[in-house]
């Protein structure tokens, strides 16, 4: 139980990107990144001569072989931008990503690297005499070798610890819509909508609670612990639908400056904050409202703003965690907050 681990990590990478004009309407972006990561892990044991009578025992090498992990990876990005007309363009992007594997706390094991493949397709347009900009993007991402946290009881204690362990993969796909419109020089509006479908692929998570309620996804292992198959379930913090609408209006006050009231409304569908969809980690749909009043002095050097965030004092989950077989906590957003901001430009 008093073992420790000494580990090292070294990373080096080279990256290059170029934009190539293929025609008067087509531009291509080509980029690549080559990464090398070197990791090592060595188990340490307590020096018997320091085990008693010292506030902190001293660790020495256990004599076990040094665990080494050398990873290399090449990632790329290819993107095309095609001007369909003077006001409409289409784009496509294909890219890969890589994150070096970590050293597992408590065991010193070297975990596999995580990988990501991403595809994006979209359209951008300028409408209504260039007063409106609209973009629509469809995306699809696939992740492999993701890790998840494992809650474990530290030997010879009643204290729980947490370490990263292999979990599996996930897939995310959806459509994003963004628009901004300035119908007059005083009024500005913007809106965004996201439709998202994110779910786990083959993914397993340790289940720490005693109750299983006959859940067929939960399997009892030989050591008595439980694991849950979350394949096909929604990923945490991935609402199916989100939307926002913002607006502001500028009042020109002549020698008294400019007064600009603004407001933003945000709507979120329900989501879960945990890999396993516990009843206590479910967040129902909610709406928030932020408002502000900004006064810019005629000199343009001084700006004052009065604001209220979360006007309706809406409560929603921003995080959660499990600390033992009986304890779980959730974190909430900030309550209604108001204040004043002062900006001086020199």
VOMIKE-264443 format. One line per field, with one value per atom (N, C-alpha, C): residue number from 1; atom name; z, y, x. Coordinates in steps of 0.2 Angstrom, whole numbers. Layout:
<pts>
fifi = NUM:...;
setor = CA:...;
up = Z:...;
north = Y:...;
east = X:...;
</pts>
This chain:
<pts>
fifi = 1:1:1:2:2:2:3:3:3:4:4:4:5:5:5:6:6:6:7:7:7:8:8:8:9:9:9:10:10:10:11:11:11:12:12:12:13:13:13:14:14:14:15:15:15:16:16:16:17:17:17:18:18:18:19:19:19:20:20:20:21:21:21:22:22:22:23:23:23:24:24:24:25:25:25:26:26:26:27:27:27:28:28:28:29:29:29:30:30:30:31:31:31:32:32:32:33:33:33:34:34:34:35:35:35:36:36:36:37:37:37:38:38:38:39:39:39:40:40:40:41:41:41:42:42:42:43:43:43:44:44:44:45:45:45:46:46:46:47:47:47:48:48:48:49:49:49:50:50:50:51:51:51:52:52:52:53:53:53:54:54:54:55:55:55:56:56:56:57:57:57:58:58:58:59:59:59:60:60:60:61:61:61:62:62:62:63:63:63:64:64:64:65:65:65:66:66:66:67:67:67:68:68:68:69:69:69:70:70:70:71:71:71:72:72:72:73:73:73:74:74:74:75:75:75:76:76:76:77:77:77:78:78:78:79:79:79:80:80:80:81:81:81:82:82:82:83:83:83:84:84:84:85:85:85:86:86:86:87:87:87:88:88:88:89:89:89:90:90:90:91:91:91:92:92:92:93:93:93:94:94:94:95:95:95:96:96:96:97:97:97:98:98:98:99:99:99:100:100:100:101:101:101:102:102:102:103:103:103:104:104:104:105:105:105:106:106:106:107:107:107:108:108:108:109:109:109:110:110:110:111:111:111:112:112:112:113:113:113:114:114:114:115:115:115:116:116:116:117:117:117:118:118:118:119:119:119:120:120:120:121:121:121:122:122:122:123:123:123:124:124:124:125:125:125:126:126:126:127:127:127:128:128:128:129:129:129:130:130:130:131:131:131:132:132:132:133:133:133:134:134:134:135:135:135:136:136:136:137:137:137:138:138:138:139:139:139:140:140:140:141:141:141:142:142:142:143:143:143:144:144:144:145:145:145:146:146:146:147:147:147:148:148:148:149:149:149:150:150:150:151:151:151:152:152:152:153:153:153:154:154:154:155:155:155:156:156:156:157:157:157:158:158:158:159:159:159:160:160:160:161:161:161:162:162:162:163:163:163:164:164:164:165:165:165:166:166:166:167:167:167:168:168:168:169:169:169:170:170:170:171:171:171:172:172:172:173:173:173:174:174:174:175:175:175:176:176:176:177:177:177:178:178:178:179:179:179:180:180:180:181:181:181:182:182:182:183:183:183:184:184:184:185:185:185:186:186:186:187:187:187:188:188:188:189:189:189:190:190:190:191:191:191:192:192:192:193:193:193:194:194:194:195:195:195:196:196:196:197:197:197:198:198:198:199:199:199:200:200:200:201:201:201:202:202:202:203:203:203:204:204:204:205:205:205:206:206:206:207:207:207:208:208:208:209:209:209:210:210:210:211:211:211:212:212:212:213:213:213:214:214:214:215:215:215:216:216:216:217:217:217:218:218:218:219:219:219:220:220:220:221:221:221:222:222:222:223:223:223:224:224:224:225:225:225:226:226:226:227:227:227:228:228:228:229:229:229:230:230:230:231:231:231:232:232:232:233:233:233:234:234:234:235:235:235:236:236:236:237:237:237:238:238:238:239:239:239:240:240:240:241:241:241:242:242:242:243:243:243:244:244:244:245:245:245:246:246:246:247:247:247:248:248:248:249:249:249:250:250:250:251:251:251:252:252:252:253:253:253:254:254:254:255:255:255:256:256:256:257:257:257:258:258:258:259:259:259:260:260:260:261:261:261:262:262:262:263:263:263:264:264:264:265:265:265:266:266:266:267:267:267:268:268:268:269:269:269:270:270:270:271:271:271:272:272:272:273:273:273:274:274:274:275:275:275:276:276:276:277:277:277:278:278:278:279:279:279:280:280:280:281:281:281:282:282:282:283:283:283:284:284:284:285:285:285:286:286:286:287:287:287:288:288:288:289:289:289:290:290:290:291:291:291:292:292:292:293:293:293:294:294:294:295:295:295:296:296:296:297:297:297:298:298:298:299:299:299:300:300:300:301:301:301:302:302:302:303:303:303:304:304:304:305:305:305:306:306:306:307:307:307:308:308:308:309:309:309:310:310:310:311:311:311:312:312:312:313:313:313:314:314:314:315:315:315:316:316:316:317:317:317:318:318:318:319:319:319:320:320:320:321:321:321:322:322:322:323:323:323:324:324:324:325:325:325:326:326:326:327:327:327:328:328:328:329:329:329:330:330:330:331:331:331:332:332:332:333:333:333:334:334:334:335:335:335:336:336:336:337:337:337:338:338:338:339:339:339:340:340:340:341:341:341:342:342:342:343:343:343:344:344:344:345:345:345:346:346:346;
setor = N:CA:C:N:CA:C:N:CA:C:N:CA:C:N:CA:C:N:CA:C:N:CA:C:N:CA:C:N:CA:C:N:CA:C:N:CA:C:N:CA:C:N:CA:C:N:CA:C:N:CA:C:N:CA:C:N:CA:C:N:CA:C:N:CA:C:N:CA:C:N:CA:C:N:CA:C:N:CA:C:N:CA:C:N:CA:C:N:CA:C:N:CA:C:N:CA:C:N:CA:C:N:CA:C:N:CA:C:N:CA:C:N:CA:C:N:CA:C:N:CA:C:N:CA:C:N:CA:C:N:CA:C:N:CA:C:N:CA:C:N:CA:C:N:CA:C:N:CA:C:N:CA:C:N:CA:C:N:CA:C:N:CA:C:N:CA:C:N:CA:C:N:CA:C:N:CA:C:N:CA:C:N:CA:C:N:CA:C:N:CA:C:N:CA:C:N:CA:C:N:CA:C:N:CA:C:N:CA:C:N:CA:C:N:CA:C:N:CA:C:N:CA:C:N:CA:C:N:CA:C:N:CA:C:N:CA:C:N:CA:C:N:CA:C:N:CA:C:N:CA:C:N:CA:C:N:CA:C:N:CA:C:N:CA:C:N:CA:C:N:CA:C:N:CA:C:N:CA:C:N:CA:C:N:CA:C:N:CA:C:N:CA:C:N:CA:C:N:CA:C:N:CA:C:N:CA:C:N:CA:C:N:CA:C:N:CA:C:N:CA:C:N:CA:C:N:CA:C:N:CA:C:N:CA:C:N:CA:C:N:CA:C:N:CA:C:N:CA:C:N:CA:C:N:CA:C:N:CA:C:N:CA:C:N:CA:C:N:CA:C:N:CA:C:N:CA:C:N:CA:C:N:CA:C:N:CA:C:N:CA:C:N:CA:C:N:CA:C:N:CA:C:N:CA:C:N:CA:C:N:CA:C:N:CA:C:N:CA:C:N:CA:C:N:CA:C:N:CA:C:N:CA:C:N:CA:C:N:CA:C:N:CA:C:N:CA:C:N:CA:C:N:CA:C:N:CA:C:N:CA:C:N:CA:C:N:CA:C:N:CA:C:N:CA:C:N:CA:C:N:CA:C:N:CA:C:N:CA:C:N:CA:C:N:CA:C:N:CA:C:N:CA:C:N:CA:C:N:CA:C:N:CA:C:N:CA:C:N:CA:C:N:CA:C:N:CA:C:N:CA:C:N:CA:C:N:CA:C:N:CA:C:N:CA:C:N:CA:C:N:CA:C:N:CA:C:N:CA:C:N:CA:C:N:CA:C:N:CA:C:N:CA:C:N:CA:C:N:CA:C:N:CA:C:N:CA:C:N:CA:C:N:CA:C:N:CA:C:N:CA:C:N:CA:C:N:CA:C:N:CA:C:N:CA:C:N:CA:C:N:CA:C:N:CA:C:N:CA:C:N:CA:C:N:CA:C:N:CA:C:N:CA:C:N:CA:C:N:CA:C:N:CA:C:N:CA:C:N:CA:C:N:CA:C:N:CA:C:N:CA:C:N:CA:C:N:CA:C:N:CA:C:N:CA:C:N:CA:C:N:CA:C:N:CA:C:N:CA:C:N:CA:C:N:CA:C:N:CA:C:N:CA:C:N:CA:C:N:CA:C:N:CA:C:N:CA:C:N:CA:C:N:CA:C:N:CA:C:N:CA:C:N:CA:C:N:CA:C:N:CA:C:N:CA:C:N:CA:C:N:CA:C:N:CA:C:N:CA:C:N:CA:C:N:CA:C:N:CA:C:N:CA:C:N:CA:C:N:CA:C:N:CA:C:N:CA:C:N:CA:C:N:CA:C:N:CA:C:N:CA:C:N:CA:C:N:CA:C:N:CA:C:N:CA:C:N:CA:C:N:CA:C:N:CA:C:N:CA:C:N:CA:C:N:CA:C:N:CA:C:N:CA:C:N:CA:C:N:CA:C:N:CA:C:N:CA:C:N:CA:C:N:CA:C:N:CA:C:N:CA:C:N:CA:C:N:CA:C:N:CA:C:N:CA:C:N:CA:C:N:CA:C:N:CA:C:N:CA:C:N:CA:C:N:CA:C:N:CA:C:N:CA:C:N:CA:C:N:CA:C:N:CA:C:N:CA:C:N:CA:C:N:CA:C:N:CA:C:N:CA:C:N:CA:C:N:CA:C:N:CA:C:N:CA:C:N:CA:C:N:CA:C:N:CA:C:N:CA:C:N:CA:C:N:CA:C:N:CA:C:N:CA:C:N:CA:C:N:CA:C:N:CA:C:N:CA:C:N:CA:C:N:CA:C:N:CA:C:N:CA:C:N:CA:C:N:CA:C:N:CA:C:N:CA:C:N:CA:C:N:CA:C:N:CA:C:N:CA:C:N:CA:C:N:CA:C:N:CA:C:N:CA:C:N:CA:C:N:CA:C:N:CA:C:N:CA:C:N:CA:C:N:CA:C:N:CA:C:N:CA:C:N:CA:C:N:CA:C:N:CA:C:N:CA:C:N:CA:C:N:CA:C:N:CA:C:N:CA:C:N:CA:C:N:CA:C:N:CA:C:N:CA:C:N:CA:C:N:CA:C:N:CA:C:N:CA:C:N:CA:C:N:CA:C:N:CA:C:N:CA:C:N:CA:C:N:CA:C:N:CA:C:N:CA:C:N:CA:C:N:CA:C:N:CA:C:N:CA:C:N:CA:C:N:CA:C:N:CA:C:N:CA:C:N:CA:C:N:CA:C;
up = 0:0:0:2:2:-4:-9:-15:-18:-22:-26:-33:-38:-44:-47:-50:-53:-61:-64:-71:-74:-81:-85:-91:-94:-101:-105:-111:-116:-122:-125:-131:-136:-142:-147:-153:-157:-163:-168:-174:-179:-183:-185:-188:-194:-200:-206:-209:-212:-215:-221:-226:-232:-235:-238:-241:-249:-253:-260:-264:-268:-273:-279:-279:-285:-291:-290:-295:-292:-297:-294:-289:-289:-284:-279:-279:-275:-271:-265:-261:-257:-256:-252:-246:-240:-235:-233:-233:-231:-225:-220:-215:-212:-208:-205:-199:-194:-188:-186:-185:-183:-176:-171:-164:-162:-157:-154:-146:-143:-135:-132:-127:-124:-116:-114:-107:-103:-97:-93:-86:-83:-76:-72:-66:-61:-55:-52:-46:-40:-35:-29:-23:-19:-12:-6:-1:5:8:9:12:19:21:27:33:32:37:38:34:35:36:37:38:45:50:57:59:63:66:61:55:51:49:47:45:38:34:27:25:24:22:16:15:9:4:-2:-7:-11:-13:-17:-22:-27:-33:-30:-33:-31:-34:-39:-43:-49:-50:-55:-62:-67:-74:-75:-78:-80:-86:-85:-90:-95:-101:-106:-112:-114:-119:-124:-130:-136:-141:-142:-146:-152:-158:-163:-167:-170:-173:-178:-184:-189:-190:-189:-190:-196:-199:-205:-205:-209:-210:-217:-221:-227:-228:-230:-231:-238:-240:-247:-246:-249:-249:-256:-258:-265:-265:-269:-270:-275:-273:-277:-281:-278:-281:-277:-278:-275:-267:-266:-259:-255:-259:-256:-257:-252:-252:-249:-251:-248:-245:-240:-237:-235:-235:-232:-229:-223:-219:-217:-217:-215:-211:-204:-200:-195:-192:-187:-181:-175:-169:-165:-160:-156:-150:-144:-138:-134:-132:-129:-123:-123:-117:-111:-105:-99:-95:-89:-84:-79:-78:-73:-66:-62:-55:-51:-47:-42:-45:-51:-54:-59:-61:-66:-73:-74:-81:-86:-92:-98:-102:-102:-106:-113:-118:-125:-126:-132:-134:-137:-136:-139:-146:-150:-157:-159:-164:-166:-174:-177:-184:-185:-188:-189:-196:-198:-204:-204:-207:-207:-215:-216:-222:-221:-225:-223:-229:-227:-232:-228:-231:-229:-234:-232:-236:-233:-238:-236:-240:-236:-239:-237:-240:-239:-240:-245:-246:-241:-240:-235:-228:-226:-219:-215:-218:-215:-217:-212:-213:-210:-214:-212:-213:-209:-210:-207:-211:-209:-209:-204:-203:-201:-205:-202:-200:-195:-192:-190:-190:-188:-185:-179:-176:-173:-173:-170:-165:-159:-154:-152:-152:-150:-144:-140:-134:-129:-128:-122:-115:-111:-104:-100:-94:-89:-82:-77:-70:-67:-63:-59:-51:-48:-40:-37:-33:-29:-22:-18:-11:-10:-7:-5:0:-1:3:10:15:22:24:21:23:21:23:21:17:13:9:1:-3:-10:-14:-19:-24:-31:-36:-42:-47:-52:-57:-64:-69:-76:-79:-82:-85:-92:-96:-103:-103:-107:-107:-113:-119:-125:-130:-134:-140:-139:-143:-144:-151:-153:-159:-158:-162:-161:-168:-170:-176:-175:-179:-179:-184:-183:-187:-183:-185:-182:-187:-184:-188:-184:-188:-185:-190:-187:-191:-188:-191:-188:-193:-191:-195:-192:-196:-195:-199:-198:-202:-203:-197:-198:-194:-195:-192:-184:-181:-174:-171:-175:-172:-175:-170:-172:-169:-173:-170:-172:-168:-169:-166:-169:-167:-169:-165:-166:-164:-167:-166:-167:-162:-163:-162:-166:-166:-165:-160:-158:-156:-159:-157:-155:-149:-147:-142:-144:-140:-139:-134:-134:-139:-141:-145:-140:-141:-136:-130:-124:-119:-112:-108:-101:-96:-90:-85:-78:-73:-67:-63:-61:-57:-50:-46:-39:-34:-36:-31:-30:-25:-23:-27:-28:-31:-39:-42:-49:-52:-48:-51:-57:-57:-62:-69:-69:-75:-79:-85:-89:-92:-91:-94:-88:-82:-77:-76:-76:-75:-69:-65:-59:-61:-59:-61:-56:-57:-53:-46:-46:-39:-35:-38:-34:-37:-40:-43:-49:-51:-56:-61:-67:-73:-77:-80:-84:-91:-96:-103:-105:-107:-109:-116:-120:-127:-130:-134:-137:-133:-127:-122:-124:-122:-124:-119:-122:-118:-113:-108:-104:-107:-104:-106:-114:-117:-124:-125:-124:-125:-133:-134:-141:-145:-141:-144:-140:-143:-139:-144:-141:-146:-142:-145:-142:-147:-144:-147:-144:-147:-144:-149:-145:-149:-145:-149:-146:-150:-147:-151:-148:-153:-151:-152:-146:-146:-146:-151:-152:-148:-143:-139:-140:-146:-147:-143:-139:-135:-128:-127:-122:-123:-129:-131:-134:-133:-135:-130:-130:-125:-129:-126:-130:-125:-125:-121:-125:-122:-125:-121:-124:-121:-124:-121:-124:-120:-124:-121:-124:-119:-121:-118:-123:-121:-122:-117:-118:-116:-120:-119:-113:-111:-105:-107:-102:-103:-96:-96:-90:-89:-83:-81:-80:-80:-79:-84:-85:-90:-89:-83:-81:-80:-83:-82:-75:-70:-63:-63:-59:-58:-55:-51:-48:-52:-58:-62:-69:-69:-74:-74:-79:-79:-84:-82:-86:-90:-96:-100:-96:-98:-95:-100:-97:-101:-97:-99:-96:-100:-96:-99:-96:-100:-98:-101:-97:-100:-98:-102:-100:-103:-100:-103:-103:-109:-110:-112:-109:-110:-112:-118:-121:-121:-118:-118:-124:-126:-132:-134:-130:-131:-134:-132:-134:-130:-125:-121:-115:-113:-107:-108:-105:-106:-100:-98:-92:-94:-90:-91:-85:-85:-80:-82:-79:-81:-76:-78:-74:-78:-75:-78:-75:-78:-76:-72:-76:-73:-69:-72:-69:-63:-62:-56:-57:-64:-65:-62:-60:-57:-62:-64:-68:-66:-68:-66:-71:-68:-72:-71:-66:-65:-60:-59:-54:-53:-47:-46:-41:-40:-36:-31:-25:-20:-16:-16:-13:-15:-12:-14:-11:-6:-4:-5:-8:-8:-16:-17:-24:-23:-27:-27:-34:-34:-41:-40:-45:-45:-49:-46:-50:-53:-57:-60:-55:-57:-53:-53:-47:-46:-50:-49:-52:-50:-55:-53:-57:-53:-56:-54:-58:-57:-62:-61:-65:-68:-74:-77:-80:-79:-81:-85:-91:-96:-98:-98:-100:-105:-111:-116:-117:-116:-116:-123;
north = -6:0:6:6:12:12:8:8:15:17:23:22:27:26:33:32:37:37:42:41:48:47:52:52:58:59:64:63:67:68:73:74:79:77:81:81:86:86:91:90:95:96:102:103:108:106:111:111:117:118:123:122:126:127:133:134:135:131:131:133:137:140:135:131:127:130:135:139:145:149:156:155:149:147:142:138:133:134:134:134:127:125:119:120:118:118:111:110:104:105:100:101:94:94:87:88:84:84:77:77:71:71:67:67:61:62:56:58:52:53:47:48:43:44:38:37:32:33:27:27:21:21:16:17:13:13:7:6:7:11:12:9:7:4:8:8:11:9:13:11:9:3:0:4:7:11:18:20:26:25:18:17:19:19:21:28:31:37:43:43:49:51:57:60:57:56:54:49:43:37:39:37:38:32:33:28:27:20:18:13:12:8:1:-2:-9:-14:-12:-17:-20:-18:-21:-18:-21:-18:-11:-7:-1:-1:1:0:6:5:10:10:16:16:22:20:24:24:30:31:36:35:40:40:46:46:52:51:56:58:64:67:72:72:76:80:85:89:91:90:92:95:101:105:109:109:112:118:123:129:130:130:131:136:142:147:146:144:142:149:154:161:166:172:178:178:175:176:169:163:157:153:149:145:138:133:127:124:121:118:111:108:101:100:96:96:88:85:79:79:77:77:72:71:66:69:66:69:63:65:60:63:59:61:56:57:52:49:42:39:41:40:43:37:39:34:33:27:26:27:31:32:26:24:19:12:11:5:6:12:14:11:8:5:11:9:14:13:18:17:19:16:17:24:27:33:34:39:41:44:42:44:47:51:54:55:54:55:60:65:70:72:73:75:81:86:92:94:95:98:104:109:115:120:124:130:137:142:148:153:158:162:169:174:181:183:185:187:194:196:202:208:208:213:213:207:206:208:210:211:205:199:193:188:185:179:173:167:161:155:151:145:139:133:127:122:118:113:107:101:94:91:88:85:78:74:67:66:64:62:55:52:45:45:43:43:35:34:27:27:22:21:27:29:34:31:35:32:34:31:33:32:35:35:29:26:20:22:21:22:16:16:10:12:6:7:6:11:10:5:0:-5:-3:-7:-5:2:4:10:10:16:17:23:24:30:27:31:29:33:30:34:33:37:37:36:32:31:31:32:32:25:22:15:15:10:10:10:14:13:11:14:12:18:18:23:27:32:36:39:41:43:49:55:61:63:65:68:73:78:82:88:93:99:105:110:117:122:127:132:139:143:150:155:161:166:173:178:185:189:194:199:206:211:218:221:221:224:232:235:242:243:249:251:250:251:251:244:240:233:227:223:217:211:206:199:194:189:182:176:171:165:159:153:147:141:136:130:124:119:113:107:102:96:91:87:83:76:71:64:61:61:58:52:47:40:36:32:28:22:20:14:8:4:-1:2:2:6:3:2:-1:3:4:8:4:4:1:4:0:2:1:6:6:5:6:5:-2:-3:-10:-12:-7:-8:-9:-14:-15:-14:-15:-15:-19:-25:-30:-27:-22:-20:-25:-26:-32:-29:-23:-20:-21:-22:-23:-30:-31:-38:-38:-44:-45:-49:-46:-49:-54:-58:-64:-61:-55:-52:-49:-49:-46:-39:-36:-29:-30:-24:-24:-19:-21:-16:-15:-10:-8:-7:-10:-9:-3:3:9:10:5:5:7:13:15:20:21:26:33:39:45:47:51:53:59:60:65:72:77:84:85:81:81:81:87:88:87:84:83:90:95:101:107:112:118:124:129:135:142:147:153:159:164:170:176:181:187:193:198:204:211:216:222:228:234:240:246:249:255:261:265:272:277:281:286:292:294:300:306:307:313:314:320:322:318:313:309:302:301:294:289:283:278:273:272:267:261:255:249:243:242:237:230:225:218:213:207:201:195:190:183:178:174:168:162:157:151:145:140:134:128:124:117:111:106:100:97:91:88:84:82:79:75:71:67:70:70:72:67:60:55:50:46:41:36:34:30:34:33:38:36:39:38:43:41:46:53:53:59:64:61:65:67:67:69:76:80:87:88:91:92:98:99:105:111:117:123:129:135:141:146:150:155:162:167:174:178:182:186:193:199:205:210:215:220:227:232:239:242:244:247:254:258:265:267:269:271:279:281:289:291:298:301:300:300:299:292:288:281:277:281:278:275:277:274:271:264:261:258:259:257:252:246:241:239:238:235:229:223:217:213:208:203:196:192:185:180:176:171:175:179:183:179:173:169:165:165:161:154:152:145:140:135:130:124:123:117:114:108:104:106:108:109:104:99:94:89:83:78:74:70:65:60:55:49:48:48:48:41:37:31:27:21:18:21:26:29:37:40:47:49:54:57:64:68:76:78:84:87:95:98:105:109:115:119:125:128:134:140:146:152:154:156:159:166:169:176:180:183:187:194:200:206:210:215:219:225:228:233:232:234:233:240:241:248:246:249:248:255:255:262:260:263:262:267:266:271:271;
east = 4:0:4:11:15:19:18:22:20:25:24:27:27:29:33:38:42:41:38:37:39:41:43:39:39:36:39:41:44:40:39:35:39:38:41:37:36:31:34:32:33:27:25:19:20:16:17:10:8:2:3:-1:0:-7:-8:-14:-13:-16:-14:-21:-20:-25:-25:-31:-31:-34:-39:-42:-44:-48:-50:-56:-58:-64:-62:-57:-55:-49:-49:-43:-43:-37:-35:-31:-32:-28:-25:-19:-16:-11:-12:-7:-6:0:2:6:5:9:12:18:21:23:21:22:26:31:34:33:32:31:35:38:42:40:38:36:39:40:43:40:40:37:41:43:47:43:42:39:44:42:46:43:48:45:48:45:48:54:59:66:64:66:64:67:73:77:73:68:65:57:55:48:45:50:48:51:47:50:51:48:49:42:41:35:33:38:37:42:40:45:48:54:58:58:56:56:62:63:69:66:70:68:67:62:59:64:68:71:68:61:57:60:59:61:57:61:58:53:47:42:43:43:44:39:37:32:34:35:37:32:29:23:25:23:24:17:15:9:9:6:6:-2:-3:-10:-10:-16:-16:-23:-23:-29:-29:-35:-36:-43:-43:-49:-49:-55:-57:-62:-61:-66:-67:-74:-76:-81:-80:-84:-90:-96:-101:-103:-103:-105:-101:-103:-100:-102:-107:-110:-111:-110:-111:-104:-102:-96:-98:-94:-95:-88:-88:-82:-82:-76:-76:-69:-69:-63:-63:-57:-55:-49:-49:-44:-43:-37:-36:-33:-34:-31:-28:-24:-20:-18:-19:-17:-13:-7:-3:-6:-5:-7:-4:-8:-5:-2:1:3:-2:-4:-10:-7:-11:-10:-11:-6:-7:-4:-4:-1:5:6:11:10:5:4:3:6:6:0:-5:-11:-10:-14:-14:-16:-13:-15:-22:-26:-32:-32:-36:-36:-43:-43:-49:-49:-55:-56:-62:-61:-66:-68:-74:-76:-81:-80:-85:-87:-93:-96:-100:-100:-104:-105:-109:-111:-110:-108:-108:-111:-115:-118:-119:-118:-120:-126:-131:-138:-140:-146:-149:-144:-140:-136:-130:-128:-122:-124:-130:-132:-133:-133:-134:-129:-126:-121:-124:-124:-127:-122:-122:-117:-121:-120:-123:-117:-116:-110:-113:-111:-113:-106:-106:-100:-101:-95:-95:-88:-88:-81:-82:-76:-75:-69:-70:-65:-63:-57:-55:-50:-50:-46:-47:-53:-54:-53:-51:-51:-57:-58:-63:-60:-63:-60:-63:-59:-60:-60:-65:-65:-63:-58:-55:-54:-54:-53:-45:-42:-35:-34:-29:-28:-27:-29:-28:-30:-36:-38:-46:-49:-56:-57:-51:-51:-51:-55:-56:-51:-49:-45:-48:-45:-47:-41:-42:-37:-40:-36:-39:-38:-43:-43:-45:-44:-47:-54:-58:-65:-68:-66:-68:-68:-74:-74:-81:-81:-88:-88:-94:-95:-100:-99:-102:-104:-110:-112:-118:-119:-124:-123:-128:-128:-128:-124:-124:-126:-130:-133:-131:-128:-126:-128:-131:-133:-132:-130:-130:-133:-137:-140:-140:-138:-139:-143:-150:-155:-154:-152:-150:-143:-141:-134:-135:-141:-142:-143:-147:-149:-145:-143:-139:-142:-143:-146:-141:-141:-138:-141:-141:-144:-140:-140:-137:-141:-141:-144:-140:-139:-135:-140:-140:-143:-137:-137:-131:-133:-130:-131:-124:-123:-116:-118:-115:-116:-109:-109:-103:-104:-98:-98:-97:-92:-90:-87:-90:-88:-90:-85:-87:-85:-89:-87:-89:-84:-85:-91:-95:-101:-100:-101:-98:-104:-110:-116:-118:-121:-124:-130:-134:-141:-140:-143:-142:-149:-154:-161:-162:-159:-160:-157:-153:-151:-146:-148:-145:-138:-137:-131:-125:-127:-122:-120:-113:-111:-106:-107:-103:-97:-91:-85:-83:-78:-76:-74:-71:-69:-74:-80:-86:-88:-83:-85:-90:-92:-97:-95:-96:-95:-101:-102:-108:-106:-110:-109:-113:-110:-114:-114:-112:-112:-119:-119:-125:-129:-127:-130:-127:-130:-128:-122:-117:-112:-113:-109:-111:-111:-115:-115:-116:-120:-121:-129:-132:-139:-141:-146:-148:-149:-151:-153:-151:-148:-146:-148:-149:-151:-149:-147:-146:-149:-151:-153:-151:-147:-144:-146:-147:-149:-146:-144:-143:-145:-146:-148:-144:-141:-137:-141:-141:-144:-139:-139:-134:-136:-132:-134:-131:-128:-124:-118:-118:-112:-112:-118:-118:-115:-113:-111:-116:-114:-119:-121:-128:-131:-133:-131:-132:-135:-142:-145:-144:-143:-142:-145:-146:-149:-147:-146:-145:-149:-153:-157:-154:-153:-150:-155:-156:-160:-156:-156:-153:-158:-157:-161:-158:-161:-159:-152:-148:-142:-140:-135:-133:-126:-124:-117:-112:-114:-110:-110:-105:-104:-110:-111:-117:-123:-129:-134:-138:-135:-138:-144:-149:-154:-152:-147:-145:-141:-139:-135:-138:-145:-149:-151:-149:-151:-157:-162:-168:-167:-171:-170:-171:-167:-168:-167:-168:-167:-164:-159:-156:-157:-156:-157:-151:-147:-142:-144:-144:-145:-139:-138:-133:-135:-133:-133:-126:-124:-117:-118:-114:-113:-106:-105:-99:-99:-94:-93:-91:-93:-91:-84:-79:-72:-70:-75:-74:-68:-65:-60:-63:-69:-72:-78:-79:-85:-87:-94:-97:-102:-103:-108:-111:-118:-121:-124:-124:-126:-129:-133:-136:-136:-132:-131:-136:-139:-144:-150:-153:-159:-164:-166:-171:-169:-162:-159:-160:-159:-160:-154:-156:-151:-150:-144:-143:-136:-135:-128:-123:-117:-111:-106:-107:-102:-105:-102:-103:-98:-98:-92:-95:-92:-93:-87:-88:-83:-82:-88:-87:-94:-95:-101:-107:-107:-113:-113:-108:-107:-107:-111:-110:-112:-108:-110:-111:-114:-115:-114:-111:-110:-115:-117:-122:-118:-122:-120:-120:-117:-118:-125:-127:-134:-134:-140:-141:-135:-132:-126:-127:-126:-126:-120:-118:-112:-111:-106:-104:-97:-96:-89:-87:-80:-77:-71:-71:-66:-63:-56:-53:-48:-48:-44:-39:-32:-27:-24;
</pts>
